[in-house]
Amino acid sequence: MPEIIIGLIAGIAVFGGVLALGRLLAASPRATLAGVIGVAVGLIALIARWPGLLLTDVAVMLLLGLLADALRRRTLYVARDKPGWLTRTHVALINLLRAAFNQPRIWLIPGNYVEPDERAMQTHAARLVYEINDALKCSPLPPEKYASVERQTRQVPGNLNRALWKLARLRRLAESIDYQYDRDGQQHQELAAMTAQLHGEMRRALELVSSLSISLVKVELAHDDLSTDRLLAALDDSNQRLRDLSASYAEVKEQRELYGAD
């Protein structure tokens, strides 16, 4: 029993030390991972003769594995068509750790019916917003404009995430409609038009966020924020359009469910 208590204390101490080490080496995930492995191996060497401590060390290793998984991701998404509670819990734990290390969050996206470049949009948007928020810390923008930039850019990854799920569902719906019952192709054309419109608005949102990141650098260098005002207005419009397109898809989904119920 005392060994288990010592093991728990050691595990907490090691995990706290790893978090502190990670904060010091946050700019280098590989160095952080090497430090994590080194601490874990050292712990095993010290307590190998106590079975209770070894069991505790296994739990610590699992926590460290989760930490490494959270910090070493190159893509900021997990692709699952129907994420269950286990996947959602995993992503939630990863995001808690990433938040502690001031890293952008991981998003759940569809596994099918989205193209590779569309998946990449999610990672690209999250990284851009992260860089913009970092740049704002030393920006000469006035407080009200600072808050506006932060608010508008923060919405983009979430709007893109919802748009990805809508794209996947629209394409799945188009695949499920038999051409035998759509001889003139009108239903497929309507769905294709909605898909193209949604995809185009996603690209527009990313282009605006990219331009805004460059504009903030110009503001920092020349204190000229006229282009920032224009980009903020355009980004506000893009965010609203993405929300509207998501709402229009919800109506299509309702009609589909009603049809299925009949």
Backbone bond lengths (Angstrom), bond angles and torsions (degrees), N, CA, C in turn:
res aa  C-N    CA-C-N  psi(-1)  N-CA   C-N-CA  omega(-1)  CA-C   N-CA-C  phi
1 M - - - 1.469 - - 1.531 112.73 -
2 P 1.370 118.59 -47.27 1.469 118.17 177.22 1.518 113.00 -59.10
3 E 1.360 115.20 -34.07 1.463 118.19 179.34 1.521 111.86 -62.94
4 I 1.355 115.30 -39.54 1.465 119.21 -179.51 1.521 110.18 -66.00
5 I 1.351 116.28 -41.57 1.464 119.72 178.66 1.525 110.28 -62.29
6 I 1.347 114.94 -44.49 1.464 118.85 177.39 1.523 110.42 -61.11
7 G 1.349 114.88 -39.57 1.463 118.98 179.18 1.517 112.53 -63.19
8 L 1.345 115.96 -41.09 1.465 119.86 178.29 1.524 111.01 -63.14
9 I 1.341 115.06 -44.63 1.466 118.81 178.41 1.526 110.44 -62.59
10 A 1.336 115.27 -42.66 1.465 118.96 179.27 1.521 110.80 -63.70
11 G 1.355 116.13 -41.03 1.454 119.57 179.44 1.512 112.38 -61.90
12 I 1.363 114.94 -43.45 1.468 119.18 178.23 1.523 110.56 -63.80
13 A 1.334 115.33 -42.58 1.462 119.76 -179.97 1.526 111.00 -62.77
14 V 1.346 115.52 -43.02 1.466 119.47 -179.90 1.530 110.49 -65.03
15 F 1.336 115.71 -44.36 1.463 118.72 -178.99 1.525 110.79 -63.77
16 G 1.361 116.16 -42.14 1.461 119.02 176.52 1.513 111.56 -62.78
17 G 1.337 115.81 -39.83 1.457 119.10 177.53 1.512 112.44 -64.26
18 V 1.329 115.69 -37.77 1.464 119.66 178.78 1.528 110.65 -65.30
19 L 1.344 115.89 -42.13 1.467 119.14 177.74 1.526 110.46 -60.84
20 A 1.339 116.53 -44.23 1.462 119.98 178.89 1.527 110.72 -63.14
21 L 1.345 116.15 -42.42 1.452 120.67 178.37 1.518 110.70 -62.20
22 G 1.333 115.31 -41.27 1.454 119.25 179.45 1.511 112.62 -63.27
23 R 1.331 116.71 -37.22 1.459 120.00 178.39 1.523 110.51 -65.09
24 L 1.330 115.38 -38.71 1.461 118.72 179.31 1.525 111.84 -68.78
25 L 1.330 115.85 -33.09 1.466 120.36 -174.41 1.530 111.86 -113.68
26 A 1.339 116.14 27.77 1.466 119.80 -175.24 1.517 112.26 -60.62
27 A 1.328 116.92 -27.45 1.457 119.36 179.96 1.518 112.04 -72.48
28 S 1.329 117.82 -12.06 1.459 121.80 -178.40 1.525 109.98 -133.45
29 P 1.333 118.09 88.84 1.471 120.81 -179.99 1.528 113.29 -57.23
30 R 1.330 116.92 -33.93 1.462 118.83 -179.34 1.530 110.98 -67.52
31 A 1.322 116.19 -38.84 1.460 119.30 176.94 1.523 110.19 -65.61
32 T 1.322 115.93 -38.81 1.469 119.99 177.09 1.525 110.45 -61.86
33 L 1.334 116.72 -46.27 1.457 121.08 179.81 1.534 110.88 -61.47
34 A 1.324 116.85 -41.24 1.462 120.14 178.57 1.526 110.56 -62.42
35 G 1.336 116.22 -40.59 1.458 120.02 177.52 1.511 111.99 -63.96
36 V 1.339 116.22 -40.97 1.463 121.21 178.13 1.519 110.62 -60.05
37 I 1.330 117.16 -47.27 1.470 121.41 -179.24 1.528 110.32 -63.56
38 G 1.328 116.06 -41.07 1.457 119.74 -179.86 1.523 112.44 -62.53
39 V 1.323 116.93 -44.04 1.464 120.91 178.74 1.525 110.38 -64.15
40 A 1.342 116.83 -43.13 1.463 120.76 -178.82 1.518 111.56 -64.17
41 V 1.327 117.62 -43.58 1.466 121.11 179.25 1.536 110.40 -63.81
42 G 1.335 115.59 -40.88 1.456 119.06 178.02 1.511 112.06 -62.33
43 L 1.333 116.53 -39.68 1.465 120.88 178.71 1.525 110.92 -63.51
44 I 1.336 116.31 -44.13 1.472 120.36 178.98 1.531 110.32 -60.70
45 A 1.338 116.62 -42.01 1.467 120.14 -179.36 1.526 111.64 -62.84
46 L 1.337 116.57 -33.89 1.463 120.34 -177.24 1.524 113.34 -77.00
47 I 1.353 116.13 -33.67 1.473 118.32 -170.20 1.523 112.77 -114.65
48 A 1.321 117.27 15.76 1.464 119.96 -175.15 1.530 113.11 -59.20
49 R 1.324 117.73 -25.31 1.471 119.37 -176.45 1.527 112.69 -85.02
50 W 1.324 119.05 -2.48 1.468 122.42 179.90 1.527 109.96 -115.09
51 P 1.352 118.37 106.77 1.477 120.72 -178.32 1.530 113.27 -56.43
52 G 1.347 115.96 -39.52 1.466 118.64 -179.50 1.512 111.90 -61.65
53 L 1.323 115.91 -40.23 1.459 119.92 178.81 1.522 111.47 -70.13
54 L 1.342 115.77 -32.76 1.464 118.30 177.70 1.525 111.14 -64.03
55 L 1.343 116.73 -40.66 1.469 119.82 177.16 1.518 110.38 -62.16
56 T 1.332 115.02 -41.77 1.461 118.38 177.67 1.521 110.65 -63.93
57 D 1.324 115.81 -37.04 1.458 119.46 179.79 1.523 111.77 -65.49
58 V 1.336 116.03 -33.91 1.470 119.07 176.14 1.528 109.96 -60.32
59 A 1.355 115.88 -43.46 1.467 119.64 178.30 1.521 110.76 -62.16
60 V 1.339 116.09 -40.84 1.463 120.31 178.56 1.524 110.50 -63.13
61 M 1.342 116.08 -40.76 1.462 119.97 179.36 1.529 111.02 -62.75
62 L 1.335 115.90 -38.75 1.463 118.85 177.21 1.521 110.86 -62.34
63 L 1.326 116.19 -42.41 1.463 119.90 177.59 1.525 111.19 -63.12
64 L 1.320 115.72 -40.63 1.462 119.30 178.84 1.529 111.27 -67.16
65 G 1.336 115.39 -35.84 1.462 119.10 175.92 1.510 111.45 -62.59
66 L 1.338 116.05 -41.26 1.460 120.45 177.03 1.526 110.45 -63.49
67 L 1.330 115.96 -39.35 1.459 120.46 178.18 1.523 111.16 -62.53
68 A 1.334 116.12 -45.38 1.469 119.88 178.50 1.524 110.74 -63.14
69 D 1.333 116.47 -41.32 1.462 121.08 178.62 1.527 110.65 -61.85
70 A 1.321 116.46 -37.23 1.465 120.49 -177.97 1.520 112.29 -71.23
71 L 1.327 116.70 -35.92 1.463 119.52 -170.70 1.526 114.38 -95.80
72 R 1.329 118.14 -17.17 1.463 119.65 -173.34 1.520 113.62 -104.50
73 R 1.318 117.41 15.35 1.465 120.53 -178.32 1.528 110.94 -75.89
74 R 1.332 115.12 133.52 1.469 119.68 176.17 1.529 111.38 -92.20
75 T 1.313 116.29 -30.74 1.466 120.07 175.14 1.521 108.31 -104.15
76 L 1.314 116.11 138.55 1.464 120.43 -175.27 1.520 111.18 -96.71
77 Y 1.328 115.34 46.46 1.463 119.16 176.29 1.524 110.17 -153.76
78 V 1.333 114.18 159.51 1.463 123.10 169.77 1.518 106.05 -122.06
79 A 1.331 117.32 123.19 1.468 121.62 -174.53 1.524 110.58 -95.94
80 R 1.318 116.04 115.54 1.468 123.25 176.13 1.527 107.92 -146.70
81 D 1.333 116.44 133.84 1.465 118.91 178.47 1.519 111.96 -71.70
82 K 1.327 116.16 -42.29 1.469 120.78 179.47 1.526 108.19 -131.55
83 P 1.333 116.97 79.90 1.464 119.63 -177.51 1.524 111.97 -64.90
84 G 1.326 116.40 125.80 1.463 121.45 178.55 1.516 111.11 -88.70
85 W 1.323 115.09 -173.65 1.457 119.39 -176.86 1.519 111.91 -64.98
86 L 1.355 116.78 -32.27 1.462 119.60 -179.45 1.531 110.84 -66.05
87 T 1.349 116.29 -45.39 1.463 120.62 178.61 1.519 111.15 -63.87
88 R 1.338 115.95 -43.55 1.474 120.03 -179.46 1.531 110.65 -64.29
89 T 1.333 116.76 -38.91 1.463 120.28 178.42 1.520 110.48 -66.04
90 H 1.334 115.62 -42.39 1.472 121.10 178.45 1.527 110.57 -59.02
91 V 1.330 116.26 -48.20 1.465 120.60 -179.36 1.532 110.73 -65.15
92 A 1.334 116.57 -39.21 1.466 120.03 179.17 1.530 110.82 -62.30
93 L 1.344 117.06 -41.98 1.465 120.81 178.65 1.533 110.83 -65.70
94 I 1.323 115.46 -41.82 1.471 119.56 178.40 1.526 109.97 -60.77
95 N 1.320 116.79 -43.00 1.464 120.11 -177.94 1.525 111.93 -68.52
96 L 1.336 117.09 -32.94 1.460 119.40 175.21 1.531 110.48 -62.16
97 L 1.334 115.53 -44.22 1.459 119.79 179.17 1.522 111.26 -66.75
98 R 1.328 116.94 -42.01 1.463 120.25 -179.74 1.529 110.96 -65.13
99 A 1.327 116.49 -36.74 1.471 119.54 177.34 1.531 110.18 -64.18
100 A 1.342 116.74 -38.13 1.460 120.25 178.94 1.523 111.52 -64.17
101 F 1.345 116.38 -29.37 1.455 121.47 179.55 1.525 112.15 -100.03
102 N 1.337 115.65 13.24 1.467 121.40 177.72 1.534 111.86 55.89
103 Q 1.329 115.90 46.75 1.456 122.31 178.94 1.532 109.67 -113.35
104 P 1.347 118.56 151.38 1.472 119.94 178.73 1.516 112.04 -62.85
105 R 1.309 116.46 150.78 1.455 121.80 -173.92 1.528 112.10 -75.35
106 I 1.327 115.26 162.99 1.462 123.77 175.04 1.526 108.18 -95.84
107 W 1.338 116.72 141.76 1.457 121.74 -178.25 1.522 111.06 -115.52
108 L 1.314 115.86 146.19 1.469 121.84 171.90 1.518 108.72 -87.76
109 I 1.333 116.99 126.37 1.460 121.04 179.83 1.532 108.89 -130.84
110 P 1.339 117.64 164.24 1.469 120.15 179.16 1.529 111.80 -64.78
111 G 1.320 115.42 145.67 1.458 120.18 178.04 1.524 112.76 -83.33
112 N 1.329 116.81 -25.52 1.466 121.85 -178.94 1.524 110.05 -130.32
113 Y 1.331 114.02 168.26 1.469 122.49 176.83 1.531 113.28 67.55
114 V 1.310 117.97 15.80 1.463 121.38 169.39 1.523 108.05 -130.22
115 E 1.324 115.92 145.39 1.460 120.90 -177.10 1.537 110.63 -83.15
116 P 1.356 116.51 158.03 1.469 119.29 178.84 1.527 113.77 -55.68
117 D 1.343 116.85 -39.29 1.460 118.42 -179.84 1.525 111.48 -68.51
118 E 1.330 116.96 -27.52 1.465 120.40 177.21 1.530 110.65 -73.79
119 R 1.334 116.90 -38.08 1.467 119.48 174.15 1.529 110.28 -62.51
120 A 1.346 115.02 -40.92 1.469 119.01 -179.02 1.525 111.52 -62.88
121 M 1.333 117.38 -26.70 1.464 120.40 178.28 1.523 111.30 -59.38
122 Q 1.346 116.45 -37.26 1.462 120.01 -178.58 1.527 110.91 -63.56
123 T 1.334 115.97 -47.12 1.465 120.16 178.40 1.518 111.10 -64.46
124 H 1.340 115.93 -43.72 1.466 120.70 -177.99 1.528 110.90 -61.86
125 A 1.320 116.54 -44.14 1.470 120.51 -179.27 1.526 110.65 -63.98
126 A 1.337 116.82 -44.96 1.471 120.20 -179.02 1.522 111.17 -62.12
127 R 1.342 116.93 -41.73 1.460 119.68 -179.68 1.528 111.35 -68.42
128 L 1.332 116.87 -40.33 1.462 120.12 179.36 1.524 111.20 -62.70
129 V 1.321 116.56 -45.43 1.462 120.34 -179.61 1.524 110.22 -64.19
130 Y 1.328 116.87 -38.41 1.464 120.93 177.31 1.527 110.33 -61.17
131 E 1.345 116.93 -44.38 1.459 120.80 179.86 1.527 111.48 -67.10
132 I 1.338 116.51 -37.96 1.466 119.81 178.66 1.524 110.51 -64.58
133 N 1.328 117.20 -44.81 1.461 120.44 178.70 1.530 111.25 -61.51
134 D 1.332 116.12 -35.79 1.456 120.08 177.56 1.524 110.64 -68.53
135 A 1.346 115.98 -40.18 1.474 120.28 -179.95 1.523 111.88 -67.80
136 L 1.332 116.53 -30.65 1.463 120.12 -179.12 1.524 112.40 -63.23
137 K 1.333 116.69 -25.28 1.467 120.14 -176.85 1.527 111.99 -63.22
138 C 1.342 116.50 -26.75 1.468 119.67 179.45 1.523 111.67 -118.96
139 S 1.327 116.84 21.61 1.456 120.82 -178.04 1.535 110.29 -87.18
140 P 1.341 116.80 143.50 1.470 119.75 177.92 1.535 113.48 -83.33
141 L 1.322 118.20 10.70 1.462 120.69 -179.84 1.530 110.51 -60.46
142 P 1.327 116.91 145.25 1.468 119.31 175.09 1.530 110.48 -66.09
143 P 1.337 118.16 156.74 1.471 121.53 -174.16 1.525 114.60 -54.43
144 E 1.360 117.33 -41.42 1.465 118.23 -177.61 1.526 111.79 -67.04
145 K 1.344 116.11 -35.37 1.473 118.82 178.64 1.533 110.44 -75.90
146 Y 1.303 116.36 -35.69 1.466 121.73 174.64 1.527 109.67 -55.68
147 A 1.340 116.05 -48.15 1.467 120.64 -179.33 1.523 110.96 -64.35
148 S 1.337 117.19 -36.83 1.463 120.63 -179.67 1.526 111.13 -66.81
149 V 1.333 117.07 -43.35 1.469 120.75 178.55 1.521 110.14 -62.16
150 E 1.325 115.61 -45.95 1.464 119.88 -179.29 1.526 111.28 -61.46
151 R 1.330 116.78 -42.94 1.466 121.49 -177.64 1.526 111.34 -66.86
152 Q 1.327 117.00 -46.26 1.466 120.41 -176.72 1.528 111.78 -68.29
153 T 1.332 116.80 -43.36 1.466 118.83 -177.86 1.526 111.45 -70.69
154 R 1.332 117.08 -33.59 1.464 120.12 -179.33 1.521 111.93 -62.41
155 Q 1.339 117.01 -26.48 1.462 120.69 -178.55 1.531 113.02 -76.38
156 V 1.331 116.87 -22.64 1.470 120.18 -169.70 1.538 113.23 -63.68
157 P 1.347 120.77 -50.75 1.477 118.45 -179.71 1.523 113.07 -58.81
158 G 1.340 117.19 -40.27 1.466 119.94 178.83 1.514 112.22 -65.91
159 N 1.347 116.92 -41.43 1.466 120.35 177.93 1.524 111.13 -64.47
160 L 1.334 116.70 -40.62 1.467 119.95 177.76 1.524 110.83 -65.53
161 N 1.327 116.98 -37.37 1.452 119.96 179.15 1.521 111.26 -63.18
162 R 1.337 116.38 -45.96 1.471 119.61 177.05 1.527 110.62 -62.42
163 A 1.331 116.22 -38.40 1.469 119.90 179.95 1.531 111.18 -64.61
164 L 1.336 117.74 -37.34 1.468 120.63 177.89 1.527 111.04 -62.15
165 W 1.328 116.88 -43.14 1.458 119.61 178.27 1.521 110.72 -65.44
166 K 1.344 117.91 -35.49 1.465 120.37 178.55 1.519 110.46 -68.44
167 L 1.346 116.45 -41.20 1.464 119.50 178.04 1.523 110.72 -58.85
168 A 1.337 115.88 -46.99 1.465 119.65 -178.90 1.525 110.83 -60.88
169 R 1.314 117.29 -41.63 1.464 120.57 -177.83 1.522 111.44 -71.25
170 L 1.327 116.88 -38.31 1.465 119.45 177.02 1.527 110.68 -62.56
171 R 1.331 117.10 -43.97 1.461 120.38 179.76 1.525 111.66 -67.93
172 R 1.328 116.55 -36.18 1.461 119.55 176.33 1.521 110.30 -66.58
173 L 1.316 116.38 -38.95 1.466 120.57 177.26 1.521 110.70 -64.11
174 A 1.355 116.90 -43.51 1.465 120.43 179.04 1.526 110.66 -61.64
175 E 1.327 116.85 -37.76 1.465 120.43 -179.85 1.528 111.47 -68.50
176 S 1.338 115.98 -30.58 1.467 119.35 -176.18 1.533 112.96 -80.47
177 I 1.334 117.84 -15.03 1.465 120.92 -179.75 1.529 109.07 -83.77
178 D 1.308 116.85 117.24 1.465 122.12 -179.63 1.523 109.45 -75.81
179 Y 1.343 115.64 133.06 1.473 119.69 179.29 1.529 111.59 -62.89
180 Q 1.318 116.44 -18.11 1.464 119.31 177.19 1.529 111.29 -62.28
181 Y 1.353 115.61 -29.87 1.462 120.82 -179.62 1.523 111.52 -104.68
182 D 1.321 116.42 10.31 1.463 121.92 176.49 1.519 107.80 -141.95
183 R 1.343 114.17 60.91 1.469 120.40 -171.29 1.523 112.54 -61.44
184 D 1.320 117.72 -35.34 1.467 118.96 -179.65 1.530 112.17 -86.70
185 G 1.328 116.25 -4.04 1.468 120.38 176.71 1.512 114.66 73.50
186 Q 1.328 117.24 12.92 1.461 119.87 -175.91 1.529 112.34 -64.66
187 Q 1.330 116.25 -42.74 1.471 119.17 -178.69 1.521 111.12 -64.22
188 H 1.343 116.56 -42.52 1.453 119.69 178.02 1.528 111.43 -64.87
189 Q 1.313 116.41 -37.77 1.469 119.87 178.98 1.529 110.99 -64.64
190 E 1.330 116.31 -41.01 1.460 119.63 179.45 1.528 110.84 -64.23
191 L 1.336 116.01 -43.76 1.455 119.26 178.94 1.526 111.52 -66.00
192 A 1.337 116.82 -38.13 1.466 120.51 177.95 1.526 110.48 -64.59
193 A 1.329 116.77 -38.74 1.465 120.44 178.86 1.528 110.86 -66.11
194 M 1.334 117.37 -41.05 1.456 120.90 177.98 1.528 110.99 -64.70
195 T 1.345 115.50 -40.62 1.463 120.21 179.42 1.525 110.69 -64.05
196 A 1.342 116.59 -45.31 1.468 120.60 -179.44 1.532 110.91 -64.02
197 Q 1.321 116.50 -39.45 1.463 120.19 179.89 1.529 110.76 -64.85
198 L 1.337 116.14 -42.80 1.449 120.30 -179.85 1.529 111.30 -66.54
199 H 1.329 116.00 -43.00 1.462 120.81 178.38 1.532 110.38 -61.47
200 G 1.334 116.11 -43.92 1.463 120.26 179.76 1.521 112.40 -62.45
201 E 1.323 117.01 -38.85 1.465 120.07 179.78 1.529 110.96 -69.97
202 M 1.323 117.00 -32.92 1.467 119.95 175.59 1.528 110.72 -63.29
203 R 1.316 116.68 -44.76 1.466 121.05 178.51 1.529 110.50 -63.66
204 R 1.316 116.30 -40.18 1.470 120.29 -179.84 1.532 110.59 -62.88
205 A 1.345 116.61 -42.27 1.460 120.40 179.29 1.533 110.76 -61.22
206 L 1.330 116.40 -42.38 1.462 119.78 179.57 1.529 111.70 -66.10
207 E 1.329 116.47 -40.65 1.464 120.28 178.32 1.522 110.89 -62.04
208 L 1.325 116.97 -39.70 1.459 120.70 179.70 1.526 111.91 -67.00
209 V 1.339 116.02 -41.76 1.463 119.31 178.69 1.533 110.01 -65.48
210 S 1.325 117.36 -39.36 1.466 120.70 177.03 1.526 110.75 -61.35
211 S 1.336 116.06 -45.41 1.464 120.33 179.25 1.524 111.11 -64.16
212 L 1.331 116.05 -36.92 1.455 120.15 -179.77 1.535 111.01 -65.73
213 S 1.317 116.91 -37.95 1.472 119.79 178.79 1.527 110.64 -62.69
214 I 1.346 116.68 -39.12 1.471 120.55 177.51 1.521 110.21 -69.47
215 S 1.338 116.62 -39.06 1.461 121.18 179.88 1.527 111.22 -61.22
216 L 1.336 116.86 -37.29 1.464 119.63 179.86 1.532 111.35 -65.82
217 V 1.333 116.19 -33.77 1.466 119.23 175.68 1.519 109.97 -65.97
218 K 1.331 116.84 -41.24 1.469 120.73 178.46 1.524 111.01 -63.20
219 V 1.334 115.94 -39.23 1.465 119.77 178.03 1.523 110.40 -62.39
220 E 1.326 115.52 -41.53 1.463 120.02 -178.82 1.523 111.19 -64.90
221 L 1.341 116.37 -34.30 1.460 120.18 -176.89 1.526 112.61 -85.89
222 A 1.352 115.77 -41.11 1.471 119.29 -172.21 1.518 113.95 -116.91
223 H 1.339 117.96 -3.95 1.470 122.41 -179.27 1.532 111.46 55.90
224 D 1.336 115.05 37.54 1.467 120.82 177.19 1.526 107.86 -115.21
225 D 1.348 116.63 108.70 1.456 120.00 -174.48 1.524 113.90 -110.99
226 L 1.344 116.52 21.51 1.469 119.38 179.30 1.526 110.85 -65.55
227 S 1.349 116.49 -43.72 1.467 119.05 179.84 1.524 110.74 -66.36
228 T 1.322 116.93 -30.34 1.470 120.37 178.05 1.522 110.61 -63.69
229 D 1.332 117.25 -41.56 1.467 120.68 177.59 1.526 110.78 -59.30
230 R 1.325 115.92 -44.96 1.470 119.93 -178.79 1.532 111.06 -64.61
231 L 1.323 116.05 -43.28 1.463 119.83 -178.75 1.524 111.54 -67.64
232 L 1.325 117.18 -36.96 1.462 120.07 177.73 1.520 111.54 -63.12
233 A 1.337 116.05 -41.25 1.463 119.82 178.40 1.526 110.35 -64.19
234 A 1.349 116.65 -41.83 1.467 120.33 178.98 1.524 111.38 -66.79
235 L 1.332 116.69 -38.55 1.460 120.07 179.98 1.519 111.38 -68.61
236 D 1.322 116.56 -37.37 1.461 120.57 175.49 1.522 110.50 -60.25
237 D 1.338 115.82 -42.70 1.468 120.63 178.07 1.531 110.92 -64.72
238 S 1.339 116.83 -40.83 1.468 120.83 -179.86 1.520 111.24 -65.84
239 N 1.320 117.10 -42.63 1.472 120.30 177.66 1.525 110.96 -60.54
240 Q 1.328 115.56 -41.44 1.463 119.12 -179.95 1.520 111.20 -66.46
241 R 1.351 116.63 -39.36 1.464 120.16 179.79 1.527 111.16 -66.08
242 L 1.325 117.16 -39.49 1.464 119.27 177.24 1.525 111.11 -63.04
243 R 1.329 116.26 -40.25 1.467 119.33 177.37 1.524 110.84 -65.26
244 D 1.335 116.48 -40.57 1.464 120.09 179.67 1.521 111.57 -64.90
245 L 1.338 116.02 -41.30 1.465 119.43 179.51 1.530 110.66 -65.44
246 S 1.308 117.56 -35.58 1.467 120.83 175.98 1.519 110.12 -64.47
247 A 1.326 116.58 -39.83 1.463 120.41 178.91 1.523 110.59 -65.83
248 S 1.324 117.48 -39.06 1.465 119.78 179.84 1.521 110.17 -65.50
249 Y 1.353 116.43 -34.30 1.457 118.26 176.86 1.534 111.05 -66.86
250 A 1.338 116.85 -36.86 1.461 120.30 179.70 1.530 110.20 -57.97
251 E 1.340 116.81 -36.73 1.468 119.80 178.05 1.525 110.54 -65.31
252 V 1.329 116.82 -41.17 1.470 120.26 177.77 1.523 110.25 -61.54
253 K 1.334 116.18 -42.25 1.457 120.33 -179.84 1.531 111.01 -62.45
254 E 1.338 116.89 -41.11 1.469 120.56 178.21 1.518 110.84 -59.67
255 Q 1.338 115.70 -44.63 1.462 119.82 179.54 1.527 110.67 -62.36
256 R 1.333 116.63 -39.93 1.464 120.26 179.99 1.537 110.59 -63.79
257 E 1.347 115.86 -42.73 1.464 119.78 -179.50 1.524 111.11 -66.28
258 L 1.342 116.25 -37.56 1.465 119.41 176.87 1.519 110.56 -64.27
259 Y 1.328 116.23 -41.41 1.458 120.84 179.71 1.526 110.71 -62.97
260 G 1.374 114.35 -41.21 1.456 119.01 179.60 1.511 111.68 -66.61
261 A 1.355 116.90 -33.66 1.456 120.23 -179.29 1.526 111.10 -69.04
262 D 1.336 116.37 -31.72 1.464 119.99 178.00 1.520 111.44 -71.29
